[in-house]
Amino acid sequence: MKPIQGYHLITPDDLHWRPSNLMKIPNADFLERTGSENLAARLWRLPPRSANTLHKHLRQEEFYFVLEGTGRMRVGDATLTVPRHGGVLVGPDQLRQVFNDTDAEVLWLIVGAPEELEFLHGSKSTGMDLTLIYPTDPKQLPRELAGVQWPPPATTE
């Protein structure tokens, strides 16, 4: 993995918000246009009563930082409450999932390194074994969201 040259200024207008593939959580990738192969940084806007995927990584450490609201996440068998401006560092081998069991939106900044390029959308890698990052059902919700349907059913117009 090669380092970038120089610097990249990223403004809010540069961010492209889109729903995640599996869980439909709005997110914006800070570094997608920079060409960074070493670092991942993404904003995740968790709506009330929602969850992101239950997953782990091969090499990537992730730092989870709550910008707005009160964050909730599970790491292994532990359930954590992360206050605004608090953070959690998680090693690659730990199953983790951020979720929101409150009635208010929660905004997370999640930074990881090294970037696992082989799992990114558009990767030239083929035949990737996704069970390495999703060893169990990635859409599994934590017990705090029992009875919730997430992601929400698709709407037809």
N, C-alpha and C positions, 0 to 999 in steps of 0.2 A: 504494500500500500504506500503510495507516494503522498507526501504532504502537498498541500496547496501552495501556490506562490503568491506572495503579497497578502492582500486582505479582501474581504467582501463585506460591504455594508448591506444589511438586510433591514428594510423598513416594513412597517405593517402593510403597506400597499403591495409589497412583493409577495406576501403570503397568499397562497391559494388554499382555501378551506374546502374540504371534501369529506364525505362519510367513509369510514374505514370499510374494508372489504367484507369482513365477517360480521362485525357487530354494529356497523352503521354509526359509529361515534364520530362527530365532527373533529377533524384534525388538520393541522397545517405543518408541513415539513419546512423548517427553517433553512435547511442546507441543500435542498434538492437541486438548486441552480448553481451551487458553488463547485461541484465536482469533488467534494470531500470524500475520500475513501476511508477516513480514519474515525470520523465522528458522526453520530446521528443526533439530531435535536428536533423535537416535535412538540407542538402544543396540542393538548387533548382537552376538548370541552365536553365534559360528561353531563348530559342532561339528568334531571331528577330520575331516580329509580332505574339506573342504567349500569352497564358494566362493559369493560373492554375484555379482550380475550384472556383466557387462562393460558399462560405460555412460559417458556424458559428460553435460554439462548445457548449457543455452542461456545462462544468466546466472549460475548459482549457483556460488560458490566453496565448497569443502568442506574442513573440517579434520577429519582422521582422528586419533584419539587412542586408544592402547592402554591399557586399564585393567587387564586381566589377561592373562597369557600373553605370547607373542612374536608380533607381528603380521607378516603377509606381505601384500604388495600389488604389483600391477603398475600402472604409470603410463606410458602410451605403450609404448615398447620396454624400459623399465627395470623390473627386479624389485627391490623394496625389502624389507629386514628392519627392522622397527620394534620397538625394545625396549619393555618395560613402561614406561609413563609417557612414551613418546616419541610424536611426532606428525608428520604430513605435511599441508601445505596444498596443495591441487590446484586449478588454474584450471578454468573451465568447459569449455574446449575440449579438455581432455585425456581420452582414454579411460583408465578406471581400474577396478580390481576388487580387492576384498579377498578373500583366500583363506586357508585353513588347511591347510598340508601337514604338520602335526604330529599327534601322538597325544593332545594336550591341547586342551581348549576355549580359545578366545580371545575376550575381551570387548572390543569397540570402542565408543567414543562418537564418533559422526559428527555434526558440526554444519555446517550450510550456510546461506548467505545470498546473495542474497535467495531466499526460498521460491518455487519454481516451482509456483504453485497450479494451473495449468492441467493438470498431469500427476498431481495427487493423485486417489485413488479418491474418487468422488462429486462431482468437478468438474462444473460446468455447461458447461464447454467441450466442444464436439463436433468430431469430425473431426480430432483432434490427430494430427500426423504423428510417430509414435513412432520413426521412423528418425532423427529429430533427436537423440534420446538413446541409441538403440540402433542405430548405423550398421552394426554387424555382429551376428552371433548373440549375444544377451545371455547365453545359457547356456553359451557357449564356456568351457572350463576352461583354466587356464594349464598350460604344459608340466610344471610341478612336480606336477600331479595327473593325469598321463597314466595311463590304465587305471582311473581312479576313475569310478564312476557317481554323478553328483550333478546334480540332486537325486535322492534315493533313489527307487526305484520305489514306486508307491502300494501299500499293503497292503490286502488285502480280508479281512474277518472273517466 
